[in-house]
Structures are given as C-alpha cells and as structure tokens.
Amino acid sequence: MGSTVMAKIESLRSELNELAPQKDKLVDSAVIRLSQELDRMIMDYYNSRTRTADSKHGPSSYNRS
C-alpha cells in the first residue's frame, strides 16, 4: 500500500489546496467531496499501518475492538 497511497494522498491534498481558494465557500460541494475523499485515503492509510503494527507487535492498548 505504502508509497502508492502516499502519492495519492499528496495528489489529493494538492488538488484540494488548489480548489479551495477558487471557491467562494469551503462548503462548496466539490471542496467537500474532495476533502472527504482525502479523509478516507488518510484513514485507510492509518488503518493499514495500525493493522501492520498490530500484527507485528500484538494489539495496542488503545485498540477499540
């Protein structure tokens, strides 16, 4: 997952940074849609890293499951 996901995250972040100033409001549907996609990518990356760490070191003390 690693570098491909990070590249996509950086691409989305750059796209959002370019789009947001072009819109009158941050609640513009295009800004929200892109922001939500970026949020999902970040959470997917974080969750994959957490699962990898858990499988190597056992569950963390703040694992909510």
Secondary structure as UniProt FT lines:
FT   HELIX           2..19
FT   HELIX           20..22
FT   TURN            26..27
FT   HELIX           29..57
FT   TURN            61..62
//
